């Protein structure tokens, strides 16, 4: 019955086709973000090992897919970090990381900066990660991700990378 309705109505068919392509495209964008998380976590882990130092993960890996691990230490404001990472979870703020300068070989930060309230806070957090780690591996929401990037009500900042350096912009709404 629905198939007959779509077949007999070219406008409805066009709308259904557009929506199907839109969700396919968004699926590819989201899959790309998950791949980049996996890849950057592996790069950060390898970098820290080469330095002979521990890896700090910023943002608990508590997603259903859990593509990255806890590293040697993992900080998050969410108490669940203690459950997700029982051997290295710590409730802490990214803007005041409770470790000494240069303690970590690498810092892996996944999709945290977007949720900070102001650009100044994101810049402070970036400096703090650079203070405790030799190198920062940053994952962020990709621009074409309309599902999370455009309609995510708690996201405050657009994050992008230009020549490997983070660029922060305030969301217009």
C-alpha positions, 0 to 999 in steps of 0.5 A, spaced: 500 500 500 505 505 501 509 502 495 503 504 491 502 510 494 509 512 493 509 509 485 503 514 484 505 520 487 512 523 484 512 529 489 512 523 495 517 519 491 522 525 491 521 527 498 522 519 500 528 519 495 531 525 498 530 523 505 533 516 504 539 520 501 540 525 506 540 519 512 545 515 508 549 521 507 549 522 515 550 515 516 557 516 512 559 522 516 557 519 523 561 513 520 567 517 518 567 520 525 567 513 529 573 511 524 577 518 526 576 516 533 579 509 532 584 512 528 586 518 532 586 513 539 591 508 536 595 514 534 595 517 540 597 510 544 603 509 539 605 516 540 605 515 548 608 508 548 614 511 543 615 517 548 615 512 554 610 515 558 602 514 559 596 516 555 591 521 558 584 520 555 579 526 556 572 524 555 570 517 558 569 512 552 562 510 555 559 510 548 555 503 546 560 502 540 566 504 545 571 505 539 577 507 544 579 505 551 581 509 557 588 509 556 593 509 562 588 515 565 581 518 563 578 524 566 571 526 565 566 530 569 561 525 569 562 520 575 561 514 570 568 515 568 569 511 575 565 505 572 567 505 565 575 506 567 576 502 574 583 502 573 585 509 571 578 513 571 578 520 575 573 525 575 576 532 573 575 538 569 579 539 562 580 546 564 584 544 570 587 537 569 590 534 576 597 532 573 604 535 572 607 538 566 609 533 561 606 527 565 603 524 559 606 522 552 599 524 549 593 526 550 587 524 546 580 528 547 574 526 543 568 530 542 569 534 549 571 541 546 564 542 543 560 542 549 564 548 553 560 554 554 565 559 551 571 559 546 575 562 552 574 556 556 576 551 550 582 555 549 584 554 556 582 547 556 587 546 550 593 549 553 591 545 559 592 539 555 598 541 552 601 543 559 600 535 561 602 532 554 607 532 549 602 532 544 594 532 543 590 528 539 583 532 538 577 529 535 571 533 534 564 533 530 565 534 523 561 540 520 557 536 515 554 532 521 547 535 521 545 530 526 549 532 532 553 538 530 547 542 528 541 539 532 545 537 538 542 542 543 548 542 548 553 543 543 556 551 544 562 551 540 564 549 533 571 545 533 575 544 526 583 543 525 587 548 520 594 545 519 593 541 525 591 546 530 584 547 533 580 553 531 574 554 535 568 558 533 562 560 537 555 557 535 550 562 532 544 559 536 
